[in-house]
Structures are given as C-alpha cells and as structure tokens.
Amino acid sequence: MMFLKVPFAEKDEAKALGARWNGERKSWYVPDGKPTEAFEKWLPPGGADFVPAKAAAAPKAKPASVDSYVGKSVIGKLYQELPHDCNPFEVCPVCAPALASSGWQAAHQDVARLLVGLRG
C-alpha cells in the first residue's frame, strides 16, 4: 500500500485511476499490486515509504452508535484491527490469535448460538 498526498480538488481524478480512501489515516492510497506510474504526481515528499499518522480518536463517554442510513462502520468495545485485509468470519492463521485474545471470537460464537436458538 502506497499512501498519496492528493489535494481535495483532485480526489475524483485519483479515485478514477484506482486510488482508495483510508478513513482511519485520512489519506488516499494505491492498493497493493496496482501499478503506481499514474500516481507519480501525488507521491509525498517522503516518497513511497510515507505513512500518514492515524487520526486521533475523539474521546467519548459511551460507545458510539452510528446511523445505519449513513453507512458508516460501527466500532464496538470488541473492535480488533486486523493486520491485513481478511474476513474475520473465516479462519485465518494470521488473525486468529488476535481475535481470540481480544474476546471477539467468543462474542461472535455467543451471538451465533443465540441466533441458532431463535431459529430452532
């Protein structure tokens, strides 16, 4: 993944070329495996190794709920950032230890059992 410095006025152009938005880092990036020649003008001064800092999370008194109409992701108390782009509902040897230690898998299994009980 290569992060870019794309001015707001040029965001549509970068998106049309295949750049994607990383909301956590508030920056556009080129996905892995995509040719980077078309994005040369947006390479930051630090070059391809530039990684923008994560946006600081605003402190909240209670867990945030999100209006589903807006389509934003809901981050709960068991949120676990995965080291790569995989499906947490399928077994992944890289992410399984992180999900198990966070309590995410136990909570997922509890919900699955509850749903089976409601259907049966």
ROSE-4610 file (N, C-alpha, C; in Angstrom, 1 decimal, always signed):
// ROSE-4610
residu = [M/M/M/M/M/M/F/F/F/L/L/L/K/K/K/V/V/V/P/P/P/F/F/F/A/A/A/E/E/E/K/K/K/D/D/D/E/E/E/A/A/A/K/K/K/A/A/A/L/L/L/G/G/G/A/A/A/R/R/R/W/W/W/N/N/N/G/G/G/E/E/E/R/R/R/K/K/K/S/S/S/W/W/W/Y/Y/Y/V/V/V/P/P/P/D/D/D/G/G/G/K/K/K/P/P/P/T/T/T/E/E/E/A/A/A/F/F/F/E/E/E/K/K/K/W/W/W/L/L/L/P/P/P/P/P/P/G/G/G/G/G/G/A/A/A/D/D/D/F/F/F/V/V/V/P/P/P/A/A/A/K/K/K/A/A/A/A/A/A/A/A/A/A/A/A/P/P/P/K/K/K/A/A/A/K/K/K/P/P/P/A/A/A/S/S/S/V/V/V/D/D/D/S/S/S/Y/Y/Y/V/V/V/G/G/G/K/K/K/S/S/S/V/V/V/I/I/I/G/G/G/K/K/K/L/L/L/Y/Y/Y/Q/Q/Q/E/E/E/L/L/L/P/P/P/H/H/H/D/D/D/C/C/C/N/N/N/P/P/P/F/F/F/E/E/E/V/V/V/C/C/C/P/P/P/V/V/V/C/C/C/A/A/A/P/P/P/A/A/A/L/L/L/A/A/A/S/S/S/S/S/S/G/G/G/W/W/W/Q/Q/Q/A/A/A/A/A/A/H/H/H/Q/Q/Q/D/D/D/V/V/V/A/A/A/R/R/R/L/L/L/L/L/L/V/V/V/G/G/G/L/L/L/R/R/R/G/G/G]
num = [1/1/1/2/2/2/3/3/3/4/4/4/5/5/5/6/6/6/7/7/7/8/8/8/9/9/9/10/10/10/11/11/11/12/12/12/13/13/13/14/14/14/15/15/15/16/16/16/17/17/17/18/18/18/19/19/19/20/20/20/21/21/21/22/22/22/23/23/23/24/24/24/25/25/25/26/26/26/27/27/27/28/28/28/29/29/29/30/30/30/31/31/31/32/32/32/33/33/33/34/34/34/35/35/35/36/36/36/37/37/37/38/38/38/39/39/39/40/40/40/41/41/41/42/42/42/43/43/43/44/44/44/45/45/45/46/46/46/47/47/47/48/48/48/49/49/49/50/50/50/51/51/51/52/52/52/53/53/53/54/54/54/55/55/55/56/56/56/57/57/57/58/58/58/59/59/59/60/60/60/61/61/61/62/62/62/63/63/63/64/64/64/65/65/65/66/66/66/67/67/67/68/68/68/69/69/69/70/70/70/71/71/71/72/72/72/73/73/73/74/74/74/75/75/75/76/76/76/77/77/77/78/78/78/79/79/79/80/80/80/81/81/81/82/82/82/83/83/83/84/84/84/85/85/85/86/86/86/87/87/87/88/88/88/89/89/89/90/90/90/91/91/91/92/92/92/93/93/93/94/94/94/95/95/95/96/96/96/97/97/97/98/98/98/99/99/99/100/100/100/101/101/101/102/102/102/103/103/103/104/104/104/105/105/105/106/106/106/107/107/107/108/108/108/109/109/109/110/110/110/111/111/111/112/112/112/113/113/113/114/114/114/115/115/115/116/116/116/117/117/117/118/118/118/119/119/119/120/120/120]
x = [+0.9/+0.0/+0.9/+0.6/+1.4/+0.5/+0.8/-0.1/+0.3/-0.7/-0.6/-0.9/-0.5/-0.9/-1.7/-3.0/-3.9/-4.7/-4.6/-5.4/-6.9/-7.7/-9.2/-9.7/-9.3/-9.7/-9.4/-8.5/-8.0/-8.5/-9.3/-9.7/-10.4/-11.3/-12.0/-11.1/-10.1/-9.2/-8.4/-7.9/-7.2/-8.1/-9.3/-10.3/-10.5/-10.7/-10.9/-9.7/-8.5/-7.3/-7.2/-8.0/-7.9/-7.4/-7.2/-6.8/-8.0/-7.7/-8.7/-8.5/-9.6/-9.5/-9.4/-8.4/-8.2/-8.8/-9.9/-10.6/-9.9/-9.2/-8.5/-7.3/-6.6/-5.4/-5.7/-6.9/-7.4/-6.5/-6.3/-5.3/-5.7/-5.4/-5.6/-4.4/-4.6/-3.5/-3.8/-2.7/-2.7/-2.7/-3.7/-3.7/-2.5/-2.1/-1.0/-1.3/-0.3/-0.4/-0.9/-1.3/-1.7/-0.5/-0.3/+0.8/+0.7/+1.9/+1.9/+2.3/+2.6/+3.0/+2.0/+0.7/-0.3/-0.4/+0.2/+0.0/+1.3/+2.3/+3.5/+3.4/+2.4/+2.3/+1.8/+1.3/+0.7/+1.6/+2.8/+3.7/+4.2/+4.1/+4.6/+6.1/+6.5/+8.0/+8.8/+8.2/+8.9/+9.0/+8.4/+8.4/+7.4/+7.6/+6.7/+6.6/+7.6/+7.7/+6.8/+6.3/+5.5/+4.2/+3.9/+2.7/+2.1/+1.0/+0.4/+0.0/+0.0/-0.3/-1.8/-2.2/-3.6/-4.3/-5.5/-6.3/-6.6/-6.5/-6.7/-8.2/-8.6/-10.0/-10.5/-11.6/-12.2/-12.7/-12.4/-12.8/-14.3/-14.9/-16.4/-16.7/-17.8/-18.2/-18.8/-19.4/-20.1/-19.8/-20.0/-19.7/-20.6/-20.0/-20.7/-21.7/-22.9/-23.8/-23.8/-24.0/-24.0/-25.3/-25.7/-26.9/-26.6/-27.4/-27.1/-27.4/-28.2/-28.5/-27.3/-26.4/-25.2/-24.2/-24.3/-23.4/-22.0/-21.9/-20.6/-20.4/-19.2/-18.9/-19.1/-19.6/-19.8/-18.6/-18.0/-16.8/-17.3/-17.3/-17.7/-16.5/-16.8/-15.8/-14.9/-15.3/-14.5/-13.9/-13.8/-13.2/-11.8/-11.3/-10.0/-9.5/-8.5/-7.9/-7.0/-7.3/-6.6/-5.4/-4.3/-3.0/-3.1/-4.1/-4.3/-5.7/-6.1/-7.5/-8.0/-8.6/-9.2/-10.6/-11.3/-12.6/-12.6/-13.0/-12.9/-13.8/-14.8/-15.7/-15.1/-14.0/-13.4/-12.0/-11.6/-10.4/-9.2/-8.4/-7.2/-6.1/-5.0/-4.0/-3.2/-3.2/-2.5/-3.4/-4.7/-5.5/-6.2/-6.2/-6.9/-6.4/-5.1/-4.6/-5.1/-5.1/-5.5/-7.0/-7.8/-9.2/-9.6/-8.9/-9.1/-8.8/-7.6/-7.2/-8.0/-8.7/-9.5/-10.9/-11.3/-12.7/-13.7/-13.2/-14.0/-14.7/-13.8/-14.3/-15.4/-15.1/-16.1/-17.4/-17.4/-18.6/-19.3/-18.6/-19.2/-19.9/-19.2/-19.8/-21.0/-21.1/-22.2/-23.4/-23.2/-24.2/-24.7/-23.8/-24.2/-25.1/-24.7/-25.5/-26.9/-27.0/-28.2/-29.1/-28.5/-29.3/-29.8/-29.0/-29.5/-30.6/-30.5/-31.6/-32.9/-32.8/-34.0/-34.6/-33.8/-34.4/-34.9/-34.4/-34.8/-35.9]
y = [-1.2/+0.0/+1.2/+2.1/+3.4/+4.5/+5.3/+6.5/+7.7/+8.5/+9.6/+10.9/+12.0/+13.4/+14.0/+13.7/+14.1/+15.3/+16.5/+17.6/+17.3/+17.9/+17.7/+17.9/+18.9/+19.2/+18.1/+17.2/+16.2/+14.8/+14.7/+13.4/+12.6/+13.2/+12.4/+11.8/+12.5/+12.0/+10.8/+11.0/+9.9/+8.6/+8.9/+7.7/+7.0/+7.8/+7.3/+6.4/+6.7/+6.0/+4.7/+4.6/+3.4/+3.6/+4.9/+5.1/+4.9/+4.5/+4.3/+5.2/+5.4/+6.3/+5.5/+5.8/+5.2/+6.2/+5.9/+6.9/+7.0/+5.9/+5.9/+6.8/+6.8/+7.6/+8.9/+9.1/+10.3/+10.6/+9.6/+9.7/+8.8/+9.2/+8.3/+7.4/+6.2/+5.2/+4.4/+3.8/+2.9/+1.5/+0.7/-0.7/-1.5/-2.5/-3.3/-4.0/-4.2/-4.9/-4.0/-2.7/-1.8/-1.0/-0.9/-0.1/+1.4/+1.9/+3.2/+4.4/+4.1/+5.2/+6.3/+6.0/+7.0/+8.0/+7.6/+8.3/+9.2/+9.2/+9.9/+11.3/+12.1/+13.5/+13.7/+12.6/+12.7/+12.0/+11.5/+10.9/+12.0/+11.7/+12.7/+13.0/+14.1/+14.3/+13.2/+12.4/+11.3/+10.1/+10.1/+9.0/+8.0/+6.8/+5.7/+5.2/+5.5/+5.0/+5.9/+6.9/+7.8/+7.1/+7.2/+6.7/+7.8/+8.3/+9.3/+8.8/+9.7/+9.3/+8.9/+8.1/+7.8/+9.0/+9.1/+10.2/+9.9/+11.0/+10.8/+10.6/+9.6/+9.3/+10.3/+10.8/+11.7/+10.9/+11.4/+10.7/+10.7/+9.6/+9.5/+8.9/+9.3/+8.8/+7.4/+7.1/+5.8/+5.3/+4.1/+3.5/+4.3/+4.6/+5.3/+4.4/+4.9/+4.2/+5.0/+4.4/+5.0/+4.8/+5.8/+5.7/+4.9/+3.8/+2.8/+3.5/+4.5/+5.1/+5.8/+6.3/+6.9/+5.9/+4.7/+3.6/+3.6/+4.2/+4.1/+2.9/+2.4/+1.2/+1.5/+0.5/+0.7/+0.0/+0.7/+0.2/+0.0/-1.2/-1.5/-1.8/-2.3/-2.5/-3.7/-4.5/-5.7/-5.5/-4.2/-4.0/-4.4/-5.0/-5.5/-5.2/-4.3/-4.0/-5.2/-5.7/-6.9/-6.4/-7.2/-6.8/-6.9/-7.5/-7.5/-7.6/-7.5/-7.5/-8.9/-9.4/-10.8/-10.7/-11.8/-11.9/-12.5/-11.8/-12.3/-13.4/-13.7/-14.8/-16.1/-16.1/-17.2/-17.4/-18.7/-19.0/-18.4/-17.6/-17.0/-17.2/-18.0/-18.3/-17.0/-16.0/-14.7/-14.0/-13.9/-13.1/-13.8/-15.1/-15.9/-15.6/-15.5/-15.2/-13.9/-12.9/-11.5/-11.5/-12.2/-12.3/-13.0/-14.1/-14.9/-14.2/-13.5/-12.8/-11.6/-11.0/-9.8/-10.1/-11.3/-11.7/-11.6/-11.3/-11.1/-12.5/-13.5/-14.8/-15.4/-15.2/-15.7/-15.0/-13.7/-12.9/-13.3/-13.5/-14.0/-15.3/-16.3/-17.6/-17.5/-16.6/-16.4/-15.9/-15.0/-14.4/-15.5/-16.3/-17.4/-18.4/-18.8/-19.7/-19.1/-17.8/-17.2/-17.2/-17.0/-17.0/-18.4/-19.4/-20.8/-21.1/-20.6/-20.9/-20.2/-19.0/-18.3/-18.9/-19.5/-20.1/-21.5/-22.2/-23.6/-23.7]
z = [+0.0/+0.0/+0.0/-0.9/-1.0/-0.8/+0.2/+0.5/-0.4/-0.7/-1.6/-0.9/-1.4/-1.0/-2.1/-2.0/-3.1/-2.6/-3.3/-2.9/-3.1/-2.3/-2.3/-3.7/-4.4/-5.8/-6.8/-6.5/-7.4/-6.9/-5.9/-5.3/-6.3/-7.2/-8.1/-9.2/-9.6/-10.6/-10.0/-8.8/-8.1/-8.0/-7.6/-7.5/-8.8/-9.9/-11.2/-11.6/-11.2/-11.5/-10.7/-9.6/-8.8/-7.4/-7.0/-5.6/-4.7/-3.5/-2.5/-1.3/-0.5/+0.7/+1.9/+2.8/+4.1/+5.1/+5.6/+6.6/+7.9/+8.3/+9.6/+9.5/+8.4/+8.2/+7.5/+7.0/+6.3/+5.2/+4.3/+3.2/+2.1/+0.8/-0.3/-0.4/-1.0/-1.2/-2.4/-2.9/-4.1/-3.5/-3.8/-3.3/-3.8/-3.0/-3.3/-4.6/-5.5/-6.7/-7.9/-7.6/-8.7/-9.1/-10.5/-11.0/-10.4/-10.1/-9.5/-10.4/-11.6/-12.5/-12.7/-12.7/-12.9/-11.6/-10.5/-9.3/-8.9/-9.8/-9.5/-9.0/-9.6/-9.2/-7.7/-7.1/-5.8/-4.7/-5.2/-4.2/-3.2/-2.0/-1.0/-1.0/-0.4/-0.3/+0.3/+1.2/+1.8/+0.9/-0.3/-1.2/-0.9/-1.4/-1.3/+0.2/+1.0/+2.4/+3.3/+2.8/+3.7/+4.1/+5.5/+6.0/+6.9/+6.6/+7.4/+8.8/+9.8/+11.1/+11.2/+12.1/+12.3/+12.9/+12.5/+13.0/+14.5/+15.3/+16.8/+17.0/+17.7/+18.0/+19.1/+18.9/+19.8/+21.0/+22.2/+23.4/+23.5/+23.9/+24.0/+25.4/+26.0/+27.3/+27.2/+26.1/+25.9/+24.5/+24.2/+22.9/+21.8/+20.7/+19.7/+18.9/+18.7/+17.8/+16.5/+15.4/+14.1/+13.4/+12.8/+12.0/+10.8/+10.6/+9.5/+8.2/+8.1/+6.9/+6.3/+7.1/+6.7/+6.1/+6.6/+6.1/+6.7/+7.8/+8.5/+9.3/+9.5/+10.3/+11.7/+12.4/+13.9/+14.5/+15.4/+16.2/+17.6/+18.1/+19.4/+20.3/+21.5/+22.5/+22.2/+21.3/+20.9/+19.5/+19.1/+17.8/+17.8/+16.7/+16.6/+15.2/+15.1/+13.8/+13.4/+12.2/+11.7/+10.9/+10.9/+10.3/+8.8/+8.2/+6.7/+6.4/+5.2/+4.7/+4.6/+5.7/+5.6/+6.2/+6.0/+6.5/+8.0/+9.0/+10.4/+10.6/+9.8/+10.0/+9.4/+8.7/+8.2/+8.9/+9.0/+9.8/+9.0/+9.7/+9.1/+10.2/+9.8/+10.8/+11.3/+10.5/+10.9/+11.9/+11.7/+12.6/+13.7/+13.7/+14.7/+16.1/+16.4/+17.7/+18.2/+17.4/+17.8/+18.1/+17.3/+17.5/+18.8/+19.0/+20.2/+21.5/+21.5/+22.7/+23.0/+22.0/+22.2/+22.7/+22.7/+23.1/+21.9/+20.7/+19.6/+19.2/+19.1/+18.7/+19.7/+21.0/+22.0/+21.8/+21.6/+21.4/+20.2/+19.1/+17.8/+18.0/+18.7/+18.9/+19.8/+20.8/+21.6/+20.8/+19.9/+19.0/+18.1/+17.5/+16.6/+17.3/+18.6/+19.4/+19.6/+20.0/+20.2/+19.0/+17.8/+16.6/+16.2/+16.5/+16.3/+17.2/+18.4/+19.4/+19.0/+18.4/+18.0/+16.7/+15.9/+14.7/+15.0/+16.0/+16.3/+17.1]
